[in-house]
Structures are given as structure tokens and as C-alpha cells.
Amino acid sequence: MANQLFLRPVVLTAIKVALVVGTVLALINHGPALLALELSRQQILQIALTYLVPYGVSTYSSVKMLKNQPVRPHNTQA
């Protein structure tokens, strides 16, 4: 399972999801402070977590899907 965490499609999908969902949530939760460029350390940490959570959820769901796929035998025809 651990090696699937770093598969290129898993990582790229998770990054895309995190960027979209994280940005929307950061704007909803911290919009005025972001626009005013007045962020506390706590808000910066919260925004970082806002991006990490969707990354983790996307990674988990992708790996779970890969793990649940039936194993296909390799084509052994010469």
C-alpha cells in the first residue's frame, strides 16, 4: 500500500484536488484576512491544514480504489 501513495497518478490527482478544494475552503474561511494580507500564524497554519486535508482524502480514496481493483493476470502470450 505504501508504494501506491507515491504513484504519479495518485499524487497528481491529490495535488489537483487539494488546490481546488483547499483554495475554495481557504477563501470561504479566511477570505477577508487573505484579501487584506493580514494573516496571523494561526490562520496560516489553518490554511495549510485546509490544503493538507483534501490531499490526504484524495490520496486515501485513490489508494483504496487501487487496492480494491481485481488483480489482472499479465499477458503471457509470446
N, CA, C and O atoms as CSV, one atom per row, in Angstrom:
chain,resi,resn,atom,element,x,y,z
A,1,MET,N,N,0.821,-1.197,0.000
A,1,MET,CA,C,0.000,0.000,0.000
A,1,MET,C,C,0.864,1.260,0.000
A,1,MET,O,O,0.538,2.233,-0.680
A,2,ALA,N,N,1.951,1.249,0.750
A,2,ALA,CA,C,2.784,2.441,0.867
A,2,ALA,C,C,3.361,2.868,-0.479
A,2,ALA,O,O,3.485,4.063,-0.745
A,3,ASN,N,N,3.717,1.902,-1.332
A,3,ASN,CA,C,4.279,2.281,-2.622
A,3,ASN,C,C,3.231,2.933,-3.525
A,3,ASN,O,O,3.582,3.698,-4.423
A,4,GLN,N,N,1.953,2.642,-3.297
A,4,GLN,CA,C,0.888,3.256,-4.097
A,4,GLN,C,C,0.688,4.726,-3.734
A,4,GLN,O,O,0.146,5.490,-4.533
A,5,LEU,N,N,1.112,5.125,-2.552
A,5,LEU,CA,C,0.984,6.526,-2.132
A,5,LEU,C,C,1.759,7.463,-3.050
A,5,LEU,O,O,1.405,8.633,-3.197
A,6,PHE,N,N,2.806,6.950,-3.659
A,6,PHE,CA,C,3.697,7.796,-4.444
A,6,PHE,C,C,3.572,7.568,-5.947
A,6,PHE,O,O,4.392,8.061,-6.721
A,7,LEU,N,N,2.555,6.825,-6.360
A,7,LEU,CA,C,2.323,6.659,-7.795
A,7,LEU,C,C,1.974,8.009,-8.404
A,7,LEU,O,O,1.201,8.779,-7.835
A,8,ARG,N,N,2.544,8.282,-9.551
A,8,ARG,CA,C,2.352,9.589,-10.186
A,8,ARG,C,C,0.884,9.979,-10.339
A,8,ARG,O,O,0.528,11.106,-9.995
A,9,PRO,N,N,0.007,9.086,-10.846
A,9,PRO,CA,C,-1.403,9.485,-10.986
A,9,PRO,C,C,-2.075,9.796,-9.645
A,9,PRO,O,O,-2.917,10.690,-9.565
A,10,VAL,N,N,-1.707,9.064,-8.604
A,10,VAL,CA,C,-2.286,9.301,-7.279
A,10,VAL,C,C,-1.868,10.677,-6.771
A,10,VAL,O,O,-2.702,11.449,-6.298
A,11,VAL,N,N,-0.577,10.981,-6.868
A,11,VAL,CA,C,-0.050,12.254,-6.377
A,11,VAL,C,C,-0.604,13.424,-7.180
A,11,VAL,O,O,-1.012,14.430,-6.601
A,12,LEU,N,N,-0.625,13.306,-8.507
A,12,LEU,CA,C,-1.121,14.409,-9.335
A,12,LEU,C,C,-2.603,14.685,-9.081
A,12,LEU,O,O,-3.020,15.841,-9.006
A,13,THR,N,N,-3.384,13.634,-8.953
A,13,THR,CA,C,-4.804,13.821,-8.657
A,13,THR,C,C,-4.979,14.490,-7.305
A,13,THR,O,O,-5.780,15.415,-7.168
A,14,ALA,N,N,-4.241,14.032,-6.310
A,14,ALA,CA,C,-4.358,14.602,-4.966
A,14,ALA,C,C,-3.954,16.073,-4.948
A,14,ALA,O,O,-4.578,16.881,-4.259
A,15,ILE,N,N,-2.922,16.422,-5.696
A,15,ILE,CA,C,-2.491,17.829,-5.760
A,15,ILE,C,C,-3.585,18.680,-6.401
A,15,ILE,O,O,-3.895,19.764,-5.906
A,16,LYS,N,N,-4.163,18.206,-7.484
A,16,LYS,CA,C,-5.230,18.968,-8.157
A,16,LYS,C,C,-6.436,19.159,-7.235
A,16,LYS,O,O,-6.986,20.256,-7.137
A,17,VAL,N,N,-6.834,18.090,-6.570
A,17,VAL,CA,C,-7.975,18.175,-5.651
A,17,VAL,C,C,-7.662,19.140,-4.514
A,17,VAL,O,O,-8.495,19.975,-4.159
A,18,ALA,N,N,-6.470,19.030,-3.945
A,18,ALA,CA,C,-6.088,19.894,-2.831
A,18,ALA,C,C,-6.060,21.362,-3.246
A,18,ALA,O,O,-6.488,22.229,-2.483
A,19,LEU,N,N,-5.562,21.648,-4.443
A,19,LEU,CA,C,-5.510,23.032,-4.900
A,19,LEU,C,C,-6.900,23.628,-5.078
A,19,LEU,O,O,-7.151,24.762,-4.673
A,20,VAL,N,N,-7.792,22.871,-5.678
A,20,VAL,CA,C,-9.141,23.386,-5.914
A,20,VAL,C,C,-9.917,23.485,-4.599
A,20,VAL,O,O,-10.408,24.555,-4.238
A,21,VAL,N,N,-10.022,22.367,-3.894
A,21,VAL,CA,C,-10.825,22.340,-2.665
A,21,VAL,C,C,-10.195,23.224,-1.593
A,21,VAL,O,O,-10.899,23.970,-0.912
A,22,GLY,N,N,-8.887,23.147,-1.440
A,22,GLY,CA,C,-8.201,23.957,-0.433
A,22,GLY,C,C,-8.370,25.441,-0.670
A,22,GLY,O,O,-8.585,26.205,0.271
A,23,THR,N,N,-8.275,25.855,-1.928
A,23,THR,CA,C,-8.436,27.272,-2.250
A,23,THR,C,C,-9.848,27.755,-1.946
A,23,THR,O,O,-10.036,28.821,-1.359
A,24,VAL,N,N,-10.829,26.969,-2.347
A,24,VAL,CA,C,-12.221,27.347,-2.072
A,24,VAL,C,C,-12.450,27.457,-0.565
A,24,VAL,O,O,-13.022,28.437,-0.088
A,25,LEU,N,N,-12.002,26.452,0.178
A,25,LEU,CA,C,-12.200,26.478,1.632
A,25,LEU,C,C,-11.415,27.604,2.304
A,25,LEU,O,O,-11.911,28.232,3.239
A,26,ALA,N,N,-10.204,27.858,1.835
A,26,ALA,CA,C,-9.405,28.948,2.414
A,26,ALA,C,C,-10.084,30.291,2.173
A,26,ALA,O,O,-10.099,31.151,3.054
A,27,LEU,N,N,-10.642,30.470,0.982
A,27,LEU,CA,C,-11.343,31.724,0.691
A,27,LEU,C,C,-12.620,31.860,1.517
A,27,LEU,O,O,-12.944,32.946,1.997
A,28,ILE,N,N,-13.336,30.758,1.677
A,28,ILE,CA,C,-14.549,30.806,2.489
A,28,ILE,C,C,-14.208,31.122,3.948
A,28,ILE,O,O,-14.851,31.964,4.576
A,29,ASN,N,N,-13.202,30.448,4.473
A,29,ASN,CA,C,-12.891,30.572,5.897
A,29,ASN,C,C,-12.034,31.792,6.254
A,29,ASN,O,O,-12.132,32.312,7.366
A,30,HIS,N,N,-11.197,32.247,5.318
A,30,HIS,CA,C,-10.243,33.315,5.640
A,30,HIS,C,C,-10.217,34.412,4.582
A,30,HIS,O,O,-9.236,35.150,4.486
A,31,GLY,N,N,-11.268,34.531,3.793
A,31,GLY,CA,C,-11.303,35.491,2.690
A,31,GLY,C,C,-10.915,36.904,3.063
A,31,GLY,O,O,-9.992,37.455,2.463
A,32,PRO,N,N,-11.582,37.514,4.027
A,32,PRO,CA,C,-11.237,38.905,4.364
A,32,PRO,C,C,-9.777,39.082,4.797
A,32,PRO,O,O,-9.119,40.045,4.402
A,33,ALA,N,N,-9.281,38.153,5.606
A,33,ALA,CA,C,-7.885,38.255,6.054
A,33,ALA,C,C,-6.920,38.052,4.888
A,33,ALA,O,O,-5.879,38.705,4.822
A,34,LEU,N,N,-7.266,37.145,3.963
A,34,LEU,CA,C,-6.409,36.928,2.788
A,34,LEU,C,C,-6.366,38.166,1.902
A,34,LEU,O,O,-5.299,38.580,1.448
A,35,LEU,N,N,-7.525,38.748,1.663
A,35,LEU,CA,C,-7.579,39.940,0.806
A,35,LEU,C,C,-6.853,41.127,1.434
A,35,LEU,O,O,-6.249,41.934,0.727
A,36,ALA,N,N,-6.911,41.230,2.741
A,36,ALA,CA,C,-6.227,42.319,3.445
A,36,ALA,C,C,-4.761,41.995,3.714
A,36,ALA,O,O,-4.016,42.842,4.208
A,37,LEU,N,N,-4.346,40.769,3.388
A,37,LEU,CA,C,-2.982,40.304,3.672
A,37,LEU,C,C,-2.627,40.486,5.144
A,37,LEU,O,O,-1.517,40.896,5.484
A,38,GLU,N,N,-3.582,40.176,6.003
A,38,GLU,CA,C,-3.391,40.280,7.447
A,38,GLU,C,C,-3.682,38.923,8.076
A,38,GLU,O,O,-4.747,38.707,8.653
A,39,LEU,N,N,-2.724,38.019,7.955
A,39,LEU,CA,C,-2.899,36.664,8.467
A,39,LEU,C,C,-2.037,36.450,9.706
A,39,LEU,O,O,-0.857,36.798,9.731
A,40,SER,N,N,-2.646,35.878,10.716
A,40,SER,CA,C,-1.888,35.505,11.907
A,40,SER,C,C,-1.199,34.161,11.648
A,40,SER,O,O,-1.495,33.479,10.667
A,41,ARG,N,N,-0.298,33.803,12.520
A,41,ARG,CA,C,0.364,32.494,12.392
A,41,ARG,C,C,-0.660,31.368,12.482
A,41,ARG,O,O,-0.556,30.372,11.768
A,42,GLN,N,N,-1.633,31.524,13.346
A,42,GLN,CA,C,-2.679,30.515,13.493
A,42,GLN,C,C,-3.480,30.374,12.199
A,42,GLN,O,O,-3.803,29.258,11.793
A,43,GLN,N,N,-3.799,31.479,11.556
A,43,GLN,CA,C,-4.543,31.413,10.296
A,43,GLN,C,C,-3.711,30.760,9.193
A,43,GLN,O,O,-4.245,30.012,8.375
A,44,ILE,N,N,-2.428,31.036,9.167
A,44,ILE,CA,C,-1.554,30.411,8.169
A,44,ILE,C,C,-1.515,28.904,8.381
A,44,ILE,O,O,-1.569,28.141,7.416
A,45,LEU,N,N,-1.422,28.468,9.632
A,45,LEU,CA,C,-1.445,27.044,9.939
A,45,LEU,C,C,-2.788,26.429,9.534
A,45,LEU,O,O,-2.824,25.333,8.976
A,46,GLN,N,N,-3.869,27.120,9.809
A,46,GLN,CA,C,-5.196,26.627,9.424
A,46,GLN,C,C,-5.321,26.508,7.912
A,46,GLN,O,O,-5.913,25.551,7.413
A,47,ILE,N,N,-4.777,27.460,7.186
A,47,ILE,CA,C,-4.834,27.413,5.719
A,47,ILE,C,C,-4.003,26.241,5.202
A,47,ILE,O,O,-4.423,25.544,4.278
A,48,ALA,N,N,-2.837,26.019,5.786
A,48,ALA,CA,C,-2.015,24.873,5.380
A,48,ALA,C,C,-2.768,23.568,5.597
A,48,ALA,O,O,-2.749,22.686,4.738
A,49,LEU,N,N,-3.429,23.442,6.737
A,49,LEU,CA,C,-4.217,22.242,7.005
A,49,LEU,C,C,-5.404,22.132,6.054
A,49,LEU,O,O,-5.831,21.033,5.702
A,50,THR,N,N,-5.929,23.282,5.643
A,50,THR,CA,C,-7.037,23.295,4.695
A,50,THR,C,C,-6.622,22.660,3.369
A,50,THR,O,O,-7.460,22.076,2.681
A,51,TYR,N,N,-5.357,22.763,3.005
A,51,TYR,CA,C,-4.857,22.117,1.789
A,51,TYR,C,C,-4.453,20.664,2.041
A,51,TYR,O,O,-4.614,19.816,1.164
A,52,LEU,N,N,-3.934,20.378,3.219
A,52,LEU,CA,C,-3.470,19.021,3.520
A,52,LEU,C,C,-4.608,18.018,3.643
A,52,LEU,O,O,-4.465,16.863,3.244
A,53,VAL,N,N,-5.729,18.451,4.190
A,53,VAL,CA,C,-6.842,17.524,4.398
A,53,VAL,C,C,-7.381,16.990,3.070
A,53,VAL,O,O,-7.494,15.772,2.933
A,54,PRO,N,N,-7.722,17.826,2.082
A,54,PRO,CA,C,-8.203,17.247,0.821
A,54,PRO,C,C,-7.132,16.425,0.101
A,54,PRO,O,O,-7.460,15.470,-0.603
A,55,TYR,N,N,-5.853,16.785,0.270
A,55,TYR,CA,C,-4.782,15.976,-0.310
A,55,TYR,C,C,-4.813,14.570,0.288
A,55,TYR,O,O,-4.734,13.574,-0.431
A,56,GLY,N,N,-4.927,14.508,1.599
A,56,GLY,CA,C,-4.967,13.216,2.279
A,56,GLY,C,C,-6.193,12.398,1.914
A,56,GLY,O,O,-6.092,11.189,1.704
A,57,VAL,N,N,-7.339,13.039,1.838
A,57,VAL,CA,C,-8.571,12.332,1.489
A,57,VAL,C,C,-8.505,11.796,0.065
A,57,VAL,O,O,-8.902,10.660,-0.193
A,58,SER,N,N,-8.006,12.607,-0.853
A,58,SER,CA,C,-7.885,12.161,-2.240
A,58,SER,C,C,-6.896,11.009,-2.362
A,58,SER,O,O,-7.155,10.038,-3.073
A,59,THR,N,N,-5.773,11.113,-1.676
A,59,THR,CA,C,-4.772,10.047,-1.703
A,59,THR,C,C,-5.353,8.758,-1.139
A,59,THR,O,O,-5.191,7.686,-1.724
A,60,TYR,N,N,-6.022,8.866,-0.014
A,60,TYR,CA,C,-6.623,7.685,0.614
A,60,TYR,C,C,-7.628,7.014,-0.323
A,60,TYR,O,O,-7.604,5.795,-0.494
A,61,SER,N,N,-8.503,7.805,-0.924
A,61,SER,CA,C,-9.530,7.215,-1.778
A,61,SER,C,C,-8.917,6.593,-3.035
A,61,SER,O,O,-9.389,5.555,-3.500
A,62,SER,N,N,-7.879,7.211,-3.587
A,62,SER,CA,C,-7.224,6.643,-4.770
A,62,SER,C,C,-6.539,5.324,-4.441
A,62,SER,O,O,-6.664,4.353,-5.188
A,63,VAL,N,N,-5.818,5.288,-3.331
A,63,VAL,CA,C,-5.123,4.051,-2.938
A,63,VAL,C,C,-6.136,2.964,-2.605
A,63,VAL,O,O,-5.933,1.800,-2.953
A,64,LYS,N,N,-7.215,3.330,-1.939
A,64,LYS,CA,C,-8.252,2.359,-1.602
A,64,LYS,C,C,-8.860,1.774,-2.875
A,64,LYS,O,O,-9.097,0.568,-2.949
A,65,MET,N,N,-9.111,2.611,-3.871
A,65,MET,CA,C,-9.656,2.154,-5.137
A,65,MET,C,C,-8.678,1.208,-5.832
A,65,MET,O,O,-9.085,0.168,-6.350
A,66,LEU,N,N,-7.407,1.559,-5.845
A,66,LEU,CA,C,-6.405,0.697,-6.476
A,66,LEU,C,C,-6.303,-0.646,-5.762
A,66,LEU,O,O,-6.156,-1.688,-6.400
A,67,LYS,N,N,-6.382,-0.614,-4.445
A,67,LYS,CA,C,-6.280,-1.834,-3.661
A,67,LYS,C,C,-7.484,-2.756,-3.894
A,67,LYS,O,O,-7.344,-3.979,-3.854
A,68,ASN,N,N,-8.652,-2.181,-4.135
A,68,ASN,CA,C,-9.866,-2.970,-4.317
A,68,ASN,C,C,-10.083,-3.457,-5.747
A,68,ASN,O,O,-11.007,-4.228,-6.005
A,69,GLN,N,N,-9.241,-3.015,-6.676
A,69,GLN,CA,C,-9.366,-3.496,-8.049
A,69,GLN,C,C,-8.939,-4.956,-8.124
A,69,GLN,O,O,-7.975,-5.360,-7.474
A,70,PRO,N,N,-9.657,-5.745,-8.916
A,70,PRO,CA,C,-9.219,-7.139,-9.077
A,70,PRO,C,C,-7.872,-7.188,-9.788
A,70,PRO,O,O,-7.591,-6.383,-10.676
A,71,VAL,N,N,-7.064,-8.128,-9.388
A,71,VAL,CA,C,-5.741,-8.297,-9.993
A,71,VAL,C,C,-5.924,-8.952,-11.351
A,71,VAL,O,O,-6.547,-10.006,-11.474
A,72,ARG,N,N,-5.372,-8.309,-12.359
A,72,ARG,CA,C,-5.443,-8.869,-13.707
A,72,ARG,C,C,-4.149,-9.605,-14.005
A,72,ARG,O,O,-3.070,-9.058,-13.779
A,73,PRO,N,N,-4.227,-10.821,-14.501
A,73,PRO,CA,C,-3.006,-11.547,-14.853
A,73,PRO,C,C,-2.310,-10.877,-16.034
A,73,PRO,O,O,-2.952,-10.316,-16.923
A,74,HIS,N,N,-0.983,-10.952,-16.018
A,74,HIS,CA,C,-0.208,-10.391,-17.125
A,74,HIS,C,C,-0.426,-11.225,-18.380
A,74,HIS,O,O,-0.645,-12.435,-18.318
A,75,ASN,N,N,-0.360,-10.558,-19.495
A,75,ASN,CA,C,-0.498,-11.266,-20.777
A,75,ASN,C,C,0.769,-12.087,-21.004
A,75,ASN,O,O,1.852,-11.526,-21.173
A,76,THR,N,N,0.640,-13.387,-21.008
A,76,THR,CA,C,1.811,-14.277,-21.118
A,76,THR,C,C,1.984,-14.817,-22.533
A,76,THR,O,O,2.823,-15.689,-22.762
A,77,GLN,N,N,1.209,-14.315,-23.477
A,77,GLN,CA,C,1.348,-14.794,-24.861
A,77,GLN,C,C,2.618,-14.222,-25.453
A,77,GLN,O,O,2.950,-13.053,-25.256
A,78,ALA,N,N,3.335,-15.089,-26.200
A,78,ALA,CA,C,4.599,-14.660,-26.793
A,78,ALA,C,C,4.413,-14.232,-28.220
A,78,ALA,O,O,5.376,-13.838,-28.877
